[in-house]
Amino acid sequence: NALRASSLSLFQAWERQQQQGLMEKQDSSPAPKPQQASANFPTVPLPQTTRQESSPSKTGAAASLRARLQQIKDKNRISLPSAAVGPSPGQELPVPPRLRSASPERDNEPSDNFHPPLPPSDEQGTRMSHAFMPRDRRSSYNEIMARFDALLSQSKPLLDRDAHLLRATEGLEKLHASLIKVVAPNTDFNPTELEDLRECVKSGICAFVDVLIRVLEFGFDCGSPDNAGGMSVRLIGVTVGTLMNVFLDEELSVLVSQETLAHLIKNTATALLDPRLATSTPSSPNEYLDSSTVTKMTRAINKLAIQAAICTPRHIALQALLSLQLQFCTSNA
């Protein structure tokens, strides 16, 4: 019994010494990080004792140690940043920095005076909506057709620098370029616009050819009589070239109807019989055009008539020629 009492007193003295050293170490050491407060706290190894060895003094020492540990945990929890645990009652939430405005003057204003950007105006909204609208593929074609209608409605004679004559000729040049499969890279026309023009011509090829035949007829007697015999050489040349491109195109030539083809051959034959395109001879000189211009015009018109007859489907060409022969015989009867 004396030995047991001596051992117990030595153990209690050792335990008090360990607790006192632990408390002094905790008071002198800095507070641990919040997220590692409980993980890095040192533990005190306790000797294994039996239930019979427990005593009231040992129980009191253990309770005192637990209370001390709880105080340390509470102290560490209070020292955590306020952002981690949220604002205390009555504390205002932090306000994020405001957005910077487009003008530097507004950046100097207080944050209470900041206003969100205004919605786009009606004009801006209309302009933005037009940017996403599909383009009208027939707008350019319809505009050129309107030029032809305006030209054909003019009274004759017209001057070479007449506005309607120039606008119609420019439209013909654009149509002529649209019917060429390989457009020159240095052309002044928009390739997308030329593609749209060709698709419009293809969708109404017969009406298109009929309009150009009327323009060709108009070109032979639209000018002043004292200038090239009243002919517009430029208008005739561009019109013949545009019609030639139609019949050189395999996709377009097969779409021409019998009536349209017969109309074209009849008008080209009439143009070749025009006395102003007669070949100049010493006995009967051509007083309207020089021999070079006459040769070029007659060759182009004759080639157009032949090209139209051989490039259309054979049955269409035969029916058109037979209908022309019937008209000729009926008119002479």
Buried (B, 14 or more C-beta within 10 A) or exposed (E): EEEEEEEBEEBBEEBEEBBEEBBEEBEEEEEBEBEEBEEEEEEEEEEEEEEEEEEEEBEEBBEEBEEBBEEBEEEBEEEEEEEEEEEEEEEEEEEEEEEEBEEEEEEEEEEEEEEEEEEEEEEEEEEEEEEEEEEEBBEBBEEBBEBBEEBBEBEEBBEBEBEBBBBBBEBBBBBBBBBBEEBEEEEEBEEEBBEBBBEBBBEBBBEBBBBBBBBBBBBBBBBBEEBBBBBBBBBBBBBBBBBBBBBBBEEBBEBBBBBBBBBBBBBBBEBEEBEBBBEBEEEEEBEBBEEEBBBEBBEBBBBBBEBBBEBBBEEBBEBBBEBBEEEEEEEEE
